[in-house]
Amino acid sequence: MRTRALVAAALVTLPFALPAQVGRIPRRGTTTPEPAPLPPSVEPVARALSLTRSRWSAEGYTLISAVQVPDGNGGVSRYSTFGTGTHADYRYADHLTATIDLTASFLGANSQTAEVGTRYSPLDWDRTLRPYFDVRAGYMRLSDPYSGGNVGIGAGQNATEGTRYSRGYGGLLGAGAEYTISSTLAITSEVMALRNQMTMYRLTSTANLPAGNRYMLTSFRFVLGLKYNPLNMQLTQNPRQ
């Protein structure tokens, strides 16, 4: 009787003991799951951000011009002017920019110009020293001191002085260079030659131009300026990849 009772108790408890024992046996072919990826760190994000130069730039400069114009005695008058200018350009190709300049001179003679053209630079934009070449067409207004001979009574020759007011169109050729001093600033210098067909519309003296009211103006200009070119920040790739 006692033996039968022990066997019956073992049969009853065996189904409950087997799952506990089997669960402790490690299974073959299973791996521990990997943890979730961490968010991107600061360094990959910084590498994904790149600084690029803006297509727009602006420049302010001072200028000195040596001007040659005909006088009323059949000769040539030479004088110097001092002024300032503003330059703006837009880069539409790797080495070409469209430009616009406004200048004004107040010492020596009073003149204003508006010039449009293009600038070519043979080197890349990341170079510290970059030469360039300018070609422009421009409009000029000029009021300059004027002196000439005027025939008086008899055979006497009297000199007259006044102011000549003129305007006209012309062209400009220039060569210069810019030197980078920071990520956004550069120093510029340039030498230019201008040639304008001027038409005089007023003269505050009794003298006349030998060839009428039209004449050619030749000017050589030296420029020293400071250029500003802003930087843009762009995301070049996904930092999570």
C-alpha positions as CSV (number, residue, x, y, z in Angstrom):
1,M,0.0,0.0,0.0
2,R,2.7,2.4,0.9
3,T,4.6,1.7,-2.4
4,R,1.5,2.4,-4.5
5,A,0.9,5.7,-2.7
6,L,4.5,6.9,-3.4
7,V,4.2,5.9,-7.1
8,A,0.9,7.8,-7.4
9,A,2.4,10.9,-5.7
10,A,5.4,10.9,-8.1
11,L,3.1,10.6,-11.2
12,V,1.1,13.6,-10.0
13,T,4.1,15.9,-9.3
14,L,6.2,14.9,-12.4
15,P,4.4,17.1,-15.0
16,F,4.9,20.2,-12.8
17,A,8.6,19.6,-12.2
18,L,9.6,18.9,-15.8
19,P,8.9,22.4,-17.3
20,A,10.9,24.0,-14.5
21,Q,13.9,21.8,-15.2
22,V,13.6,22.2,-19.0
23,G,13.5,26.0,-18.8
24,R,16.9,26.0,-17.2
25,I,18.6,24.2,-20.1
26,P,20.1,26.9,-22.5
27,R,18.9,26.8,-26.1
28,R,21.4,26.5,-28.9
29,G,21.5,29.0,-31.8
30,T,20.0,32.0,-30.0
31,T,21.8,35.4,-29.6
32,T,21.4,38.3,-27.2
33,P,19.5,41.2,-28.9
34,E,21.6,44.3,-29.6
35,P,20.8,47.5,-27.8
36,A,19.1,50.4,-29.7
37,P,21.6,52.7,-31.5
38,L,22.6,55.9,-29.7
39,P,21.7,59.3,-31.1
40,P,24.3,61.0,-33.3
41,S,27.1,62.7,-31.4
42,V,28.3,66.3,-31.9
43,E,31.2,65.3,-34.1
44,P,29.3,63.6,-36.9
45,V,26.8,66.4,-37.0
46,A,29.6,68.9,-37.3
47,R,31.2,67.0,-40.2
48,A,27.9,67.0,-42.0
49,L,27.6,70.8,-41.9
50,S,29.7,72.6,-44.4
51,L,30.4,76.3,-44.9
52,T,30.1,77.7,-48.4
53,R,30.7,81.2,-49.8
54,S,27.7,83.2,-50.7
55,R,27.3,84.1,-54.4
56,W,26.8,87.8,-53.3
57,S,29.6,90.0,-52.2
58,A,30.0,93.8,-51.5
59,E,33.0,96.1,-51.4
60,G,33.7,99.7,-50.4
61,Y,36.8,101.4,-51.7
62,T,38.6,104.7,-52.1
63,L,39.9,105.8,-55.5
64,I,42.4,108.2,-57.0
65,S,42.0,109.2,-60.6
66,A,44.4,110.9,-63.0
67,V,42.2,112.7,-65.7
68,Q,43.2,114.0,-69.1
69,V,40.7,116.3,-71.0
70,P,41.1,118.9,-73.7
71,D,41.1,122.6,-72.8
72,G,40.1,125.7,-74.7
73,N,43.6,126.5,-76.0
74,G,43.9,123.3,-78.1
75,G,46.0,121.5,-75.4
76,V,45.3,119.0,-72.7
77,S,44.4,119.6,-69.0
78,R,45.6,117.1,-66.4
79,Y,44.4,116.9,-62.9
80,S,43.7,114.4,-60.1
81,T,40.5,113.5,-58.4
82,F,39.8,111.7,-55.1
83,G,36.6,109.9,-54.2
84,T,34.9,106.7,-53.0
85,G,33.1,103.8,-54.6
86,T,30.8,100.9,-53.9
87,H,31.1,97.5,-55.7
88,A,28.7,94.6,-55.7
89,D,28.9,91.4,-57.6
90,Y,27.1,88.1,-58.1
91,R,29.0,84.9,-58.9
92,Y,27.2,83.1,-61.7
93,A,30.0,80.7,-62.7
94,D,33.1,79.3,-61.0
95,H,35.4,82.1,-62.2
96,L,33.0,84.8,-63.5
97,T,30.9,87.4,-61.6
98,A,28.5,90.1,-62.8
99,T,29.4,93.4,-61.3
100,I,27.9,96.9,-60.6
101,D,29.8,99.9,-59.3
102,L,28.8,103.4,-58.2
103,T,31.6,106.0,-57.7
104,A,31.7,109.7,-56.7
105,S,34.6,112.1,-56.6
106,F,34.5,115.5,-54.9
107,L,38.1,116.7,-54.7
108,G,39.8,118.0,-57.9
109,A,36.6,117.7,-59.9
110,N,33.0,116.6,-59.2
111,S,32.1,113.4,-61.0
112,Q,29.7,110.4,-60.6
113,T,29.8,107.1,-62.5
114,A,27.6,104.1,-62.8
115,E,29.3,101.0,-64.2
116,V,28.2,97.5,-65.1
117,G,30.3,94.6,-66.3
118,T,31.9,91.3,-65.4
119,R,34.9,90.1,-63.4
120,Y,37.1,87.1,-64.2
121,S,39.3,85.4,-61.7
122,P,41.5,82.5,-63.0
123,L,42.0,80.9,-59.5
124,D,39.6,79.1,-57.1
125,W,37.7,81.0,-54.4
126,D,39.6,79.3,-51.6
127,R,42.9,80.8,-52.5
128,T,44.4,83.5,-50.2
129,L,45.6,85.7,-53.0
130,R,43.4,85.9,-56.1
131,P,44.1,88.1,-59.1
132,Y,41.1,89.3,-61.3
133,F,40.3,91.3,-64.4
134,D,37.4,93.7,-64.9
135,V,35.6,94.7,-68.1
136,R,32.8,97.4,-67.7
137,A,30.6,99.8,-69.5
138,G,29.8,103.0,-67.7
139,Y,28.0,106.4,-67.6
140,M,29.7,109.5,-66.2
141,R,28.6,112.9,-65.2
142,L,31.4,115.5,-64.8
143,S,31.9,119.1,-63.7
144,D,35.5,120.2,-63.9
145,P,37.4,123.5,-64.0
146,Y,37.9,124.8,-67.5
147,S,40.1,127.5,-68.9
148,G,40.5,128.7,-72.5
149,G,41.4,131.6,-74.7
150,N,38.8,134.1,-75.8
151,V,39.5,136.7,-78.5
152,G,38.8,140.2,-77.2
153,I,38.8,143.6,-78.8
154,G,41.6,144.0,-81.3
155,A,44.3,141.4,-81.4
156,G,44.4,140.8,-77.6
157,Q,44.0,137.3,-76.3
158,N,42.2,137.1,-73.0
159,A,42.1,133.9,-70.9
160,T,38.8,132.9,-69.5
161,E,38.0,130.4,-66.7
162,G,34.8,128.6,-65.7
163,T,33.3,125.3,-65.0
164,R,32.4,122.7,-67.7
165,Y,29.5,120.3,-67.2
166,S,29.5,117.1,-69.3
167,R,28.1,113.6,-69.5
168,G,28.8,110.6,-71.6
169,Y,29.3,106.8,-72.0
170,G,32.5,104.8,-72.1
171,G,34.4,101.7,-71.2
172,L,36.8,100.5,-68.5
173,L,39.5,97.8,-68.3
174,G,41.0,96.9,-65.0
175,A,43.4,94.4,-63.3
176,G,43.7,93.8,-59.6
177,A,43.9,91.3,-56.8
178,E,42.3,90.5,-53.5
179,Y,44.0,89.2,-50.4
180,T,41.9,87.2,-47.8
181,I,42.4,88.4,-44.2
182,S,39.5,86.4,-42.6
183,S,36.7,84.0,-43.6
184,T,34.5,86.8,-44.8
185,L,36.9,89.8,-45.4
186,A,39.5,90.6,-48.1
187,I,41.6,93.6,-49.1
188,T,41.4,94.6,-52.7
189,S,43.5,96.8,-55.0
190,E,43.1,97.5,-58.7
191,V,44.4,99.7,-61.5
192,M,42.0,100.8,-64.2
193,A,41.9,102.7,-67.5
194,L,38.7,104.6,-68.6
195,R,37.8,106.1,-71.9
196,N,34.6,108.2,-72.3
197,Q,32.9,110.1,-75.1
198,M,31.7,113.2,-73.3
199,T,29.2,115.8,-74.4
200,M,29.3,119.2,-72.8
201,Y,25.8,120.6,-72.0
202,R,26.8,123.7,-70.0
203,L,29.9,126.0,-69.7
204,T,30.2,128.9,-67.3
205,S,32.6,130.9,-69.3
206,T,32.7,132.7,-72.7
207,A,35.3,130.3,-74.1
208,N,34.4,127.4,-76.4
209,L,36.0,124.0,-77.0
210,P,38.2,123.9,-80.1
211,A,36.2,120.9,-81.5
212,G,32.7,121.9,-80.4
213,N,30.9,120.4,-77.4
214,R,32.1,116.8,-77.7
215,Y,35.4,115.5,-76.5
216,M,37.2,112.4,-75.3
217,L,38.1,111.9,-71.6
218,T,40.9,109.6,-70.5
219,S,41.3,108.6,-66.9
220,F,43.5,106.2,-65.0
221,R,42.2,105.0,-61.6
222,F,43.8,103.4,-58.6
223,V,41.5,101.6,-56.1
224,L,42.0,100.3,-52.6
225,G,39.1,98.7,-50.8
226,L,37.7,96.2,-48.3
227,K,35.5,93.3,-49.6
228,Y,32.8,91.4,-47.6
229,N,31.7,87.9,-48.7
230,P,29.3,86.2,-46.2
231,L,29.3,82.4,-45.5
232,N,26.4,80.1,-45.7
233,M,26.0,76.9,-43.6
234,Q,24.5,73.9,-45.4
235,L,23.7,70.3,-44.4
236,T,25.5,68.1,-46.9
237,Q,24.4,64.6,-45.7
238,N,22.2,62.9,-43.1
239,P,24.2,62.7,-39.9
240,R,22.3,59.6,-38.8
241,Q,23.7,57.5,-41.6
